[in-house]
Amino acid sequence: MDLRFTDTEVAFREEVRAFIRTTLPAELRAKVRAGHRITRDETVAWQKLLHRAGYAVSHWPVEHGGRDWSPIQRYILREEMDGAPAPPLVGLGINLVAPIIIAFGNDAQKARFLPPIASSDEWWAQGFSEPGAGSDLASLRTSARREGDHYIVNGEKTWTTYAQYADWIFCLVRTDATVAKQRGISFLLVDMRSPGVTLRPLITIDDAPPGKHEVNQIFFDNVRVPVANLVGQENRGWDYAKYLLSNERTGSARVGISKERLRNLKRLAAVDGDRPLLADAGFRARLVALEVELQAHEMTTLRVLADEHLRGGTTPNPLSSMLKMRGTQIQQAVSELYLEFAGPDGLRVPDDDASTGPGADLDPLQMMATNYFNWRKLSIFGGSNEIQHNILSRSVLGL
């Protein structure tokens, strides 16, 4: 397989790079590079710029506002966005629930939900994990009992990222408790403003300063959800969830962001005081070894993307589990090198409210410990890496 980019793909990369160079505000780029959290308003503003340029939902079908791009072009777009670095889009809408609605939803659902997802006028949360049902997701207990033209939903979801900003949440719910656990699950779209929905922040070790939390618990107490918000068929939600998680795991490869963070680390470590850390042979050897692993990961990612292009359809690709494992392991290894570089300075309390306007001098050490702690979660979310080993052994190796 020839993994070199064609002349057309190289030209496409230059087009994307030029767009980012002329459109992404310098202060926002600096904030992302320094590891500071991006506000909801900043994310929305950036996604609207991408949407107007036709980049935000390029992976969607053309009839829904997407572009007729190859998987490699979509990979190049994401790599350039990560490498700029540009703010990451909140992909719960555009990358997770939208493809499910496109593949399995009805025409009314597509017309209602896809346009505001593309424009970022409506934000989504993911209601999958529960206490006692994380990696073993099929053990979920949140129930949906049908009464006439509504479902009555009761239960709890946890680790819901940025749910405090969400207008809607897509949920896996149990609609039949009498069959095998995977067969009794349905996929519901729930309005977060519905009576009976309660949100409670979960404060984690990386959430500083107070109030800047990332994840939440959501409680459903006799929440009425129209049957019209059922995606696909009742009790087929597990099939849809596997398709969604395959997309999420492919997205976890994050080659571009790892490349950019390694470039930035090399730059910082080359000018660190009288004796730059980059001059240390041990540190330099670890950094180079990680670069080699990242290059191998990139080649594997391109091969998997080429395989997905040939597969087509909505069948989950088990090879996405391999990308998820290696991608998250490399990102965590990068964060460890950053923390080693920062030393005691990495323990300073971050200030997300620091000036980020033009010419702002953001402290490159300030967020290193916070981001290190935050990235510990990467090997767990989207299905733990242990679960990915099981998927690969069963679906790829046939064990």
PyMOL commands that set and color helices and strands:
alter all, ss='L'
color gray80, all
select helices_A, chain A and resi 7-23+26-33+40-53+62-64+71-83+91-104+107-118+137-139+163-165+181-184+227-229+237-251+255-270+277-279+281-311+320-347+368-379+385-395
alter helices_A, ss='H'
color red, helices_A
select strands_A, chain A and resi 124-127+143-147+150-158+168-174+185-191+197-202+215-226
alter strands_A, ss='S'
color yellow, strands_A
deselect
rebuild
show_as cartoon
